[in-house]
Amino acid sequence: MHAITQLLQKQGFEVKILAINTPKYFVFAQEVADEYRQKTAIEWVWVDNRVKVRSAVASLLKNSSYHVDRFKSKAFEEKIIEILSQETFDLVVLETVYLSVYVDVIRKHFAGRLILRAHNIEHLIWERIAENTRFGLKKRYLSLLAKQLKSFEKSVLSRYDEIWCISAKDTQWFENQNSNSLVKFVPFGIESGKISQKAIRYQCNNLFFLGSMDWYPNQEGVLWFLNNVWSAVHQQHPDLTFRIAGRNIPPNWQQLDYKGVEIVGEVENAADFLEENGVLVVPLWSGSGVRIKIIEAMAMGKVIITTTIGLEGINAVHKKHILIADTVNEFVDAVSFCRQFPEQCREIGENARLYILENHVI
């Protein structure tokens, strides 16, 4: 969201940001730089969108998407009305389909162009999670949630004038919905100044993962890697360690008993953590859109091992810009490749950085 704000400002737009403060993603105003607050006039509204059993059951009974219902807030709606009645805008951009619950109130108080910034094909994430869940009541419930979310996602598209997609694959899906909305591919971008200019110093003395652990696909992927891949890797390379960092790592993960694994937790500076560690592992089996951390790591010249799903939205080539692995053996082989061919891996890191310079610079 910060990247799209910067892009709009560089195109000459004045930008006003209204954000939701949730228990999962809470921002204290005083922690945001004064310059940024002045440039964006950013405001926050508290919305308690935590999962609640009673609310989930209510959504289930009325066959409504609980993913979406959690974002409904009278306070946020009132703030939208207040801002639209006091200021004039050319565009209103809603970040993620979940905020589509406010389309009606925006249309009532705003006559300009309404845009959806689609971070993902949201229902696809949950379809994949359901597919990866063992048979039982949980699988059936997740499948139903995915179906309800898909129905909502498809139903609201025609309410927008434009849809801005974060990946080419997502763009194709939205175009195929025949919603009469103008669909555009607006990829994630990095400021050129944030792309490493240092000579690539490749090392593979450790593997690492960096990502928010309150996002289910990250938990799912890392646990799969630990349970299925790590023992074989550690047996072949006993000196290799695997460091897991990110916010909201489940407390019980500190008790995980895997040799050579370090649970780092939340890090103060993600860029520093990326730079000081070796090979990034991104074992994703669900998700949609684009993995921003992969793009950021490529911009720093890191070697990355990820799945085909993890690479969606990034047109990088196996063993040229990145390493792709979709099975246990492929992950083990990829790690061995990183240990055995350091010069080739250094070239992969350099190619990755050049790829970002050519395709993802604001």
VEXZAKOL-466585 format. One record per residue (C-alpha): residue in three letters; x, y, z. Coordinates in steps of 0.05 Angstrom, whole numbers, plus 5000, padded with zeros to 4 digits. Example, Ala and Ser with C-alpha at 12.3 -4.5 7.8 and 13.67 -1.06 7.14 Angstrom:
2
ALA524649105156
SER527349795143
END
This chain:
362
MET500050005000
HIS505850465015
ALA508750304945
ILE502350494909
THR501951134950
GLN508951324928
LEU507351154856
LEU501151604856
GLN505052174888
LYS510552114836
GLN505152164782
GLY503152834812
PHE497252634854
GLU495852904923
VAL494152304966
LYS489752245028
ILE490151585066
LEU484651305110
ALA486950655143
ILE483950125186
ASN487449975252
THR486249255271
PRO488848815327
LYS493148445277
TYR495949065242
PHE495949645291
VAL499850285279
PHE501050825331
ALA500751505297
GLN506851755334
GLU511051195304
VAL509851455234
ALA514651995208
ASP511952705211
GLU513752815137
TYR509652205116
ARG503652415158
GLN503953105127
LYS504552845056
THR498752355063
ALA494352665117
ILE493751955142
GLU488251775192
TRP486551125226
VAL479950825250
TRP479850245299
VAL476349625273
ASP476148995315
ASN476148465260
ARG478447885304
VAL475247215289
LYS469247105335
VAL465346455338
ARG458546785344
SER459847255285
ALA462546675244
VAL456246265257
ALA451846855240
SER455346945173
LEU454846205160
LEU447346195173
LYS446046775125
ASN450946485074
SER455147115076
SER462747145070
TYR465647195140
HIS472247415111
VAL468748035086
ASP463848135144
ARG469648225192
PHE471448875158
LYS464649215167
SER464949795215
LYS460050355228
ALA465750805253
PHE469750705189
GLU463550835147
GLU462251485184
LYS469451705174
ILE468851575099
ILE462652005096
GLU466052565136
ILE472152585091
LEU468252555026
SER463653115049
GLN469453565068
GLU474353445011
THR474253344936
PHE477752754902
ASP478752514831
LEU479851784851
VAL478151344909
VAL482450724913
LEU480350144958
GLU486049684978
THR483748944975
VAL476948674958
TYR475048645032
LEU473849395033
SER468549304980
VAL463549305037
TYR464150065033
VAL462750134958
ASP455450334969
VAL456950885018
ILE462651154974
ARG458251154912
LYS452951534951
HIS457752094970
PHE462852084913
ALA461752174838
GLY468952054814
ARG472551424793
LEU472650844842
ILE478450364837
LEU479949684868
ARG487249544882
ALA487148774881
HIS492948494922
ASN490847784906
ILE485347354879
GLU483047284951
HIS478546674945
LEU484246294910
ILE488446324973
TRP482945995013
GLU481445474959
ARG488645264962
ILE488645245038
ALA482444815036
GLU485644344985
ASN491744265030
THR487544115091
ARG486143395110
PHE479143115102
GLY474343295157
LEU469843845184
LYS475444365179
LYS476544225105
ARG469044275091
TYR468544935129
LEU474645235094
SER471845015026
LEU465245365043
LEU468845995064
ALA472745994999
LYS466245904959
GLN462746474995
LEU468746934986
LYS469146754912
SER461846924903
PHE462747604937
GLU469247754900
LYS466047634832
SER459648004850
VAL462948674868
LEU467748744808
SER462549094764
ARG461749634818
TYR468649914803
ASP470950354746
GLU477850044746
ILE481449454777
TRP488949514788
CYS492348824794
ILE499048674826
SER500848094780
ALA499847904706
LYS496547254726
ASP491447614771
THR490248104714
GLN488247544668
TRP483247264719
PHE479947934730
GLU479548064655
ASN476047394646
GLN470447584694
ASN467348054642
SER465648564695
ASN465849164647
SER471049484694
LEU477549704663
VAL482949214687
LYS490249454691
PHE496649114711
VAL500149564762
PRO505949154790
PHE509149244857
GLY515049714853
ILE521349864893
GLU524850534896
SER531350484857
GLY535150744918
LYS533050134957
ILE536049644907
SER542949424930
GLN548749714892
LYS553949304929
ALA557748734897
ILE554048084910
ARG557247714968
TYR554247024963
GLN554346565024
CYS550545935043
ASN552445835115
ASN545045835133
LEU538045815106
PHE532746305131
PHE525446495126
LEU522647195137
GLY515247345137
SER509147495179
MET507046855216
ASP499947105227
TRP498846975153
TYR496646255148
PRO500246065083
ASN506946255115
GLN505545805176
GLU503245245131
GLY509445295086
VAL514645335141
LEU511644755180
TRP511544345117
PHE518944495106
LEU520744325177
ASN516743675178
ASN518543425109
VAL525043735085
TRP529443975142
SER531543295170
ALA534243075102
VAL537743745091
HIS540843735161
GLN543143015152
GLN546843205088
HIS549343885114
PRO549843835190
ASP553444505195
LEU547644865161
THR542545245204
PHE535545475189
ARG533346145219
ILE525946325222
ALA524147065232
GLY517747465229
ARG512547775272
ASN507247395310
ILE510746725309
PRO506346245350
PRO509146205422
ASN509345445419
TRP514245465362
GLN519745615413
GLN518844895436
LEU519744595366
ASP525144075370
TYR529144095306
LYS536644075306
GLY539844685274
VAL533445095274
GLU533145775307
ILE526646145321
VAL528846875316
GLY522047215322
GLU520747925300
VAL526848305276
GLU528049045284
ASN530349145212
ALA528048665158
ALA533048935106
ASP538848815153
PHE536448115168
LEU535847965094
GLU542848205081
GLU546347845138
ASN543347155124
GLY544646655069
VAL539446325025
LEU532046515031
VAL527145935033
VAL519846095014
PRO515945435015
LEU508945674997
TRP503245214978
SER497545714980
GLY497146454967
SER495946904908
GLY498447564880
VAL505947694890
ARG510547544948
ILE513448224964
LYS519047925007
ILE521547524947
ILE521948164905
GLU525548534962
ALA530447954971
MET531847924896
ALA533148674897
MET538748524948
GLY541647984904
LYS539647404949
VAL538946694925
ILE531846444938
ILE528845754938
THR521245764929
THR515545374900
THR511945494834
ILE506245804874
GLY511146234913
LEU513846504847
GLU507046684818
GLY506847394791
ILE514447414782
ASN517047204714
ALA523746964741
VAL527246364709
HIS529545744747
LYS537145734758
LYS537746414724
HIS534346884774
ILE531746394827
LEU531245664847
ILE524545304842
ALA522844684882
ASP516044344888
THR517743684922
VAL521743464982
ASN527343194937
GLU527543834896
PHE528344254959
VAL533943804984
ASP537343834916
ALA536644584913
VAL540044664980
SER545644204957
PHE546344624894
CYS547145244936
ARG552844914975
GLN556444604915
PHE556145164864
PRO557445834900
GLU559746204837
GLN553546004798
CYS549246214857
ARG552846884860
GLU550946984787
ILE543646794803
GLY543647334857
GLU546447844808
ASN541347654755
ALA535747714807
ARG537848414824
LEU538048614750
TYR531248304740
ILE528248754794
LEU531749364764
GLU528549214697
ASN521549014721
HIS519849284790
VAL522749984798
ILE518150564815
END
